[in-house]
Amino acid sequence: MKSIRPIHPDFEQFLFLKPQSCIDLFIDLRNYVLELYPEANELLYHTHALTAVFSISEKLSDAFCMIPIYTKHLNLGFNKGTLLYDPKELLEGTGKLIRHIPVSDVSDYRNPEVKSLLKAAIDLAISEVKKPSNKVAQTISKIKK
């Protein structure tokens, strides 16, 4: 599967250590997010999980969603998931703001309900941004070498 936007080498070196099923799902889910909001900046982290965070600026505080990849699974996380209208109760978690959808198949996110959640998360992030960013559609690695 080909990525819409090249995967940063800092991220790629850890991504390709994951099972092929996780790699394939990550690439498709990342493409899906970027199809919905091509202007998103992608912030890359490697902490307890290998994570791509999608933001309307270069700041983590302006992020609308994330894809953390764990040892053998991944999630679609919503930075302000508790503030989103979720009539199908797809979002899981107990944190103050963050909620996620476990991803084990393309059908877990390529559906109208998740598309609606992603669009609402993008709209919320745009409405709350304090200062517009000069950076658009960039990939920014925060991975320490």
N, C-alpha and C positions, 0 to 999 in steps of 0.2 A: 504494500500500500504506500502511496506517495503522499507526502505532506504538502499542504498548501503553501506553507512557509518553511524554509529550511530549519531543521532542528539544530540548535546550537551545539557545537562540539563538546562543551563542558557537560551538557545534559546527556548528549548522545552516548558518551562513554559509560555512564551509569545505566541508561535506559537499556542498552543492549546486553546488560547482565541479567535482565528480567526474563521471565518465561515469554516465549513468542506470543502466547495468547494475550498477555498484558501489553506487550509492545503494539500489537495490532489494534487492540481496543484503545490504547492511549492515542495512537496516531489518528484513528477515525474520530474519536471524541474531540481531540484538539482541532481537527479540521472542522468539525461541526460547530464548535464555539467560534472559530475564526470565520466560518461562513456567515454566521449570524451577526458578528461584529468584527469585520476585518480591520477596523482601526485599533483594536485592542493591543495594548502592550503586553508582552508576556514576560513575567518575572520568574526566574528559575532559581530553585533552592534545593539543597540536598542536606536535610537534617535527619529526623527520624523516618522521613519518607522522601522520595524523589518527587518534587512538586513543581508543576507549572501553574502559575497564578496569572489570571487575566484581569487587567486593570485598564481604566480609562485614562490613567496617567502613568508616570513612572513610580508611583507610590503604592505600597501595599495597602494603605488605608483607603485607596480609591478602587480597590479590586471588587469585582462582582462575582467571580467564581474561581475555582481551582481544581486541579486534577492531581491529587496525591496518589503516588504509586507505592504500594507497600511490597512485601516480599512476593506475594502471589496474587494480589488483587489490587483494584483501584476504586476510587470513589469520584463522583462529581460533587464537589463541595460548593456551597453558597455562603459567602462571607457574611451576609446579613439574611440568612435563610429564615430566621424567626419573624422577619418583617414581611415576608412574601406570602401572598395568598396561595394556599396549597390545598384546594378542595379534595384532591384525591389522596392526601396525606402520604405523599411520596417521600417527603423529607424526614430523615432520621437524625437523632442526636439529642443531647441534653444540655448543650452549652447555652450561654446567654444569647449568642447571635448565630453562630455557625451551625449549619445543618448540611446533610449530605445524602446522596443517593448512591447505594452500593451498585457497582457496575460489573456485571459478569457476562453481558451480552449486549450487542448493538441495540436491541429492542428496549434496553433499560433506559436509553436516553434519546434515541431517534424516534420520538413520538410527540404528539401535539401537547401533551401535558408538560413535558420537560422543556419543550421549545417555549411554551408560555412562561414557565418559571425563569428560564434564561433571559428572555426578553424583559421580564419584569425586573430581574436583578440588574440588567444593563441600564434600564430606565431609572431605577433607584440610584445607582451609582452616579449616573449623569446628573440627576437632580440634586445630589448632595455634594458634588465636587465644589471645593472652595476656590480653587485656582486652576484654570484650564492648563493643560500640558502642551509643551512644544513638541514633545515626543509622541509620535503616532505610528502604530503598526511596527514597533520595534521589539526585538527580543533582547532582554537584559539579564545577563547571568549574574547571580549573587552567590554562585558556587565557589567556595574557596578551593584553591588548587594546592 
